[in-house]
Amino acid sequence: MKVSTDGVLFGAWVDYAGATRILDIGTGTGLLALISAQRNAQARIDALEIDDDAAAQAAENMAASPWADRVRVHRADARRVHAGDPYDLILCNPPYYSGYSTSPDARIGLAKHSGELTFPQLIAAVEKHLAPDGRLAVIIPANREEQFLPEAGRIGLAPSRRCLVRYVSHRPPKRVLLELDRGGATTLESEMTIEATGPFDYTPEYRALIGDLMLNF
């Protein structure tokens, strides 16, 4: 699994303040769990991954990081695992290419397509693990937001922060970053553009957001 632009952007955007227990569902390489540890110096982080090889790679990455004592990788299915204590913050960069042809590589298919974890299943897992005053953060395609929000609303979650993401300034938004909670507060709206005109012409706002996470950026 490669580190994706979506993953870095999402990990940089999430607000980790105040969280003492963080759950990363579908950690892949462990990117979001590692960013969580870098951005929050106190939190204990559990990272779930269903694929054996990806979980092993994530565990290696955690062990080689400065935060190995605070991050644990579990080879587990989020739909079946049971945690003892609830989490203040749950992160997920979920499989979301519903309706598209699946990848010929079964492991990439698990990571990118919704055959293994649907939105209802994700929300059911969140319902089991999220503290009453906890937050859920996800990145999803903008055109699937209308499918996701009713599922989240079923357990009382509504957006408190929302950011539309354009890959290039002249193209329509392709992703939406959402932070949801049960507070019912007004949603803080924003937009982000990654590239101004084309490849590697990164906008100042994007550079400022992810600068501390990237080498030679």
C-alpha positions as CSV (number, residue, x, y, z in Angstrom):
1,M,0.0,0.0,0.0
2,K,1.3,3.4,-1.0
3,V,1.0,6.6,1.0
4,S,-1.8,8.6,-0.8
5,T,-2.4,12.3,-1.2
6,D,-5.9,11.7,0.4
7,G,-4.3,10.0,3.4
8,V,-1.8,12.8,4.1
9,L,-4.3,15.6,3.5
10,F,-6.9,13.9,5.8
11,G,-4.4,13.1,8.5
12,A,-3.1,16.7,8.5
13,W,-6.7,18.2,8.6
14,V,-8.0,16.2,11.5
15,D,-8.2,18.0,14.9
16,Y,-6.5,15.7,17.5
17,A,-6.8,18.1,20.4
18,G,-8.2,16.6,23.6
19,A,-8.2,13.0,22.5
20,T,-6.7,10.5,24.8
21,R,-7.8,7.3,23.0
22,I,-7.8,7.2,19.2
23,L,-8.9,4.4,16.9
24,D,-7.8,4.2,13.2
25,I,-10.0,1.8,11.3
26,G,-8.3,0.3,8.2
27,T,-4.8,1.7,8.9
28,G,-3.1,0.3,5.8
29,T,0.6,1.4,6.2
30,G,-0.3,3.0,9.5
31,L,-0.1,6.6,8.1
32,L,-3.1,8.0,10.0
33,A,-2.0,6.4,13.3
34,L,1.5,7.8,12.9
35,I,0.2,11.3,12.2
36,S,-2.1,11.0,15.2
37,A,0.9,10.2,17.4
38,Q,2.9,13.1,15.9
39,R,0.1,15.6,16.3
40,N,-1.1,14.5,19.8
41,A,1.7,13.8,22.3
42,Q,-0.5,12.1,24.9
43,A,-3.0,9.9,23.0
44,R,-2.9,6.1,23.0
45,I,-3.7,4.9,19.5
46,D,-5.1,1.6,18.3
47,A,-4.8,0.8,14.5
48,L,-7.0,-1.9,13.0
49,E,-6.1,-3.6,9.7
50,I,-7.8,-6.6,8.2
51,D,-5.1,-7.6,5.7
52,D,-2.2,-9.7,7.1
53,D,0.6,-8.1,5.0
54,A,-0.6,-4.5,5.5
55,A,-0.9,-5.1,9.2
56,A,2.6,-6.5,9.3
57,Q,3.9,-3.5,7.4
58,A,2.1,-1.1,9.7
59,A,3.5,-2.8,12.7
60,E,7.0,-2.4,11.3
61,N,6.4,1.3,10.6
62,M,5.2,1.8,14.1
63,A,8.2,0.0,15.6
64,A,10.5,2.2,13.6
65,S,8.8,5.4,14.7
66,P,9.4,7.6,17.8
67,W,5.9,6.7,19.0
68,A,6.1,2.9,19.2
69,D,5.2,3.0,22.9
70,R,1.8,4.7,22.2
71,V,0.6,3.0,19.0
72,R,-0.6,-0.6,18.7
73,V,-1.5,-2.4,15.4
74,H,-4.1,-5.1,15.5
75,R,-4.7,-7.5,12.7
76,A,-8.5,-7.4,13.1
77,D,-11.9,-6.7,11.4
78,A,-13.5,-3.5,12.8
79,R,-16.9,-5.1,12.4
80,R,-16.0,-7.9,14.9
81,V,-13.5,-6.5,17.3
82,H,-14.6,-5.4,20.8
83,A,-12.7,-2.8,22.7
84,G,-12.8,-2.4,26.5
85,D,-12.9,1.4,26.6
86,P,-14.5,3.8,24.2
87,Y,-12.5,6.2,21.9
88,D,-12.5,10.0,22.0
89,L,-11.6,10.1,18.2
90,I,-12.2,7.5,15.5
91,L,-10.5,8.0,12.1
92,C,-11.3,6.2,8.8
93,N,-10.1,6.7,5.3
94,P,-12.7,4.1,4.2
95,P,-13.1,1.9,1.1
96,Y,-15.4,4.0,-1.0
97,Y,-15.4,3.2,-4.7
98,S,-18.8,1.7,-4.7
99,G,-20.1,0.9,-8.2
100,Y,-16.7,0.9,-9.8
101,S,-14.9,-2.1,-11.2
102,T,-12.9,-3.8,-8.5
103,S,-9.2,-4.1,-8.5
104,P,-7.6,-7.2,-9.9
105,D,-5.3,-7.3,-6.8
106,A,-7.5,-8.6,-4.0
107,R,-5.6,-6.6,-1.3
108,I,-5.9,-3.3,-3.2
109,G,-9.6,-4.2,-3.7
110,L,-10.0,-4.5,0.1
111,A,-8.4,-1.1,0.6
112,K,-10.3,0.8,-2.2
113,H,-13.6,-0.8,-2.8
114,S,-16.7,-1.1,-0.6
115,G,-17.1,-4.9,-0.9
116,E,-15.5,-5.4,2.5
117,L,-16.7,-2.4,4.5
118,T,-19.9,-0.5,3.6
119,F,-20.9,2.8,5.1
120,P,-23.6,1.1,7.3
121,Q,-21.0,-1.4,8.6
122,L,-18.5,1.4,9.3
123,I,-21.1,3.3,11.3
124,A,-22.1,0.2,13.2
125,A,-18.5,-0.3,14.2
126,V,-18.2,3.4,15.2
127,E,-21.4,3.1,17.3
128,K,-19.7,0.3,19.3
129,H,-16.4,2.1,19.9
130,L,-17.1,5.9,20.1
131,A,-17.4,7.6,23.4
132,P,-20.7,9.6,23.9
133,D,-18.8,12.9,23.4
134,G,-16.4,11.5,20.9
135,R,-15.7,12.5,17.3
136,L,-15.6,10.6,14.0
137,A,-13.4,11.9,11.2
138,V,-13.6,10.5,7.6
139,I,-12.6,11.4,4.0
140,I,-15.0,10.3,1.3
141,P,-15.9,11.2,-2.3
142,A,-17.9,14.4,-2.5
143,N,-20.6,12.6,-4.5
144,R,-21.2,10.0,-1.8
145,E,-21.7,12.5,1.1
146,E,-25.4,12.3,0.7
147,Q,-25.2,8.5,1.2
148,F,-22.9,8.7,4.2
149,L,-24.5,11.5,6.3
150,P,-27.9,9.7,6.8
151,E,-26.0,6.6,8.1
152,A,-24.0,8.7,10.5
153,G,-27.2,10.5,11.6
154,R,-28.7,7.2,12.5
155,I,-26.4,7.1,15.6
156,G,-26.8,10.8,16.2
157,L,-23.6,12.0,14.5
158,A,-23.7,15.3,12.5
159,P,-20.9,17.3,10.9
160,S,-19.1,19.9,13.1
161,R,-16.4,20.5,10.5
162,R,-16.6,20.0,6.7
163,C,-14.0,20.7,4.0
164,L,-14.5,20.3,0.3
165,V,-11.3,19.3,-1.5
166,R,-10.4,20.1,-5.1
167,Y,-7.4,18.4,-6.6
168,V,-6.9,21.2,-9.1
169,S,-8.4,24.7,-8.9
170,H,-10.4,24.5,-12.2
171,R,-11.9,21.1,-11.4
172,P,-15.0,20.4,-9.2
173,P,-14.4,19.2,-5.6
174,K,-13.7,15.4,-5.5
175,R,-13.4,14.7,-1.8
176,V,-15.0,15.9,1.4
177,L,-13.4,15.8,4.8
178,L,-15.9,15.4,7.6
179,E,-15.6,15.6,11.4
180,L,-18.8,14.5,13.1
181,D,-20.0,14.5,16.7
182,R,-23.3,14.4,18.7
183,G,-23.1,18.0,19.8
184,G,-25.4,19.4,17.1
185,A,-23.3,22.6,16.7
186,T,-23.2,24.6,13.5
187,T,-20.9,23.1,10.9
188,L,-17.6,25.0,10.2
189,E,-17.3,25.0,6.4
190,S,-14.1,25.4,4.4
191,E,-12.6,24.5,1.1
192,M,-9.1,23.3,0.1
193,T,-7.3,23.2,-3.3
194,I,-4.3,20.9,-3.6
195,E,-2.8,22.1,-6.9
196,A,-3.3,25.6,-8.4
197,T,-2.7,24.8,-12.1
198,G,-1.4,21.2,-12.4
199,P,1.0,18.6,-11.0
200,F,3.3,19.7,-8.1
201,D,2.0,23.3,-8.3
202,Y,0.8,23.0,-4.7
203,T,-1.2,25.8,-3.2
204,P,0.2,27.7,-0.2
205,E,-2.7,26.5,2.0
206,Y,-2.0,22.9,1.2
207,R,1.8,23.3,1.8
208,A,1.0,25.0,5.2
209,L,-1.3,22.2,6.2
210,I,1.0,19.3,5.5
211,G,4.5,20.9,5.7
212,D,5.4,19.3,9.1
213,L,4.6,15.8,7.8
214,M,6.7,15.8,4.6
215,L,10.4,15.7,3.9
216,N,11.8,18.0,1.2
217,F,8.4,19.5,0.6
